[in-house]
Amino acid sequence: MTAIELRQKLIERINQLSFQKLLFLEKLIQSLEAYFPDTSENAVRDSVLESPISTTVSPEDDPIIGMCSGITPNLSERAEEILEADIQPRSGWTWKE
């Protein structure tokens, strides 16, 4: 697959994303850019071999880490309780019995 084909494929997938997923994707791209500061193909290919320990990205800025940890402890144990608390008439979410 060429770079042009890959870009086109990604653009098609991005066009199908919801606004919420687009916001999350933007954070992922920002994290990726912080991890790979030089965007030339050779620099990216060479920097893939670097250890993640050598990066300066903080865990607070990494959206993937925030999905599993963060301000809400025991997320997996409290998932239903958290959802019930967040479901409001204006939230767009509904609860089915």
C-alpha positions in Angstrom: 0.0 0.0 0.0 1.4 3.4 -0.9 1.3 6.5 1.3 -1.3 8.1 -1.0 -3.6 5.0 -0.8 -3.2 4.9 3.0 -4.0 8.6 3.4 -7.1 8.1 1.2 -8.2 5.1 3.2 -7.8 7.0 6.5 -9.7 10.0 5.1 -12.6 7.8 4.2 -12.6 6.2 7.7 -12.4 9.7 9.4 -15.3 11.0 7.4 -17.5 8.3 9.0 -16.6 9.1 12.6 -18.9 10.8 15.1 -17.9 14.2 16.5 -16.9 12.5 19.9 -14.6 10.1 18.1 -13.1 12.9 16.1 -12.2 14.7 19.3 -10.6 11.6 20.7 -8.8 11.0 17.4 -7.4 14.5 17.6 -5.9 13.8 21.0 -4.4 10.6 19.7 -2.8 12.4 16.8 -1.4 15.0 19.2 0.1 12.2 21.3 1.5 10.6 18.2 3.0 13.9 17.1 4.6 14.4 20.5 6.0 10.9 20.3 7.3 11.4 16.7 8.2 15.1 16.5 9.8 14.9 13.0 7.1 14.0 10.4 9.4 13.0 7.5 9.1 9.4 6.5 12.7 8.5 7.3 12.6 10.1 10.7 9.4 8.3 11.6 10.8 5.0 10.4 14.0 5.5 12.3 12.3 6.7 15.5 10.1 3.6 15.7 13.1 1.8 17.0 13.4 4.2 19.9 12.3 3.1 23.4 9.0 4.7 24.6 10.9 5.4 27.9 13.0 8.0 26.0 9.9 10.1 25.2 8.7 13.1 27.2 5.0 12.5 26.8 3.3 12.7 30.2 0.7 10.1 31.2 -1.8 12.9 31.9 -1.6 13.9 28.2 -2.0 10.4 26.8 -5.7 9.7 26.1 -5.1 5.9 26.0 -3.8 5.9 29.6 -6.7 8.1 30.6 -9.2 5.5 29.4 -8.0 3.0 31.9 -7.0 5.2 34.8 -7.5 8.7 35.9 -9.9 10.5 38.2 -12.4 7.6 38.3 -11.0 4.7 40.3 -12.4 1.2 39.9 -14.0 2.1 36.6 -14.7 -1.5 35.5 -16.4 -2.2 38.9 -18.4 1.0 38.9 -19.3 1.2 35.1 -23.1 0.7 35.6 -23.2 3.1 38.5 -21.3 5.8 36.5 -23.6 5.3 33.5 -26.7 5.6 35.6 -25.4 8.9 37.1 -24.6 10.3 33.7 -27.8 9.4 31.9 -29.9 12.6 32.0 -32.8 13.6 29.7 -30.5 16.0 27.8 -27.5 13.6 27.6 -28.9 11.7 24.6 -28.5 8.4 26.4 -31.4 6.2 27.4 -31.6 3.3 29.9 -33.4 0.1 28.8 -34.5 -2.4 31.5 
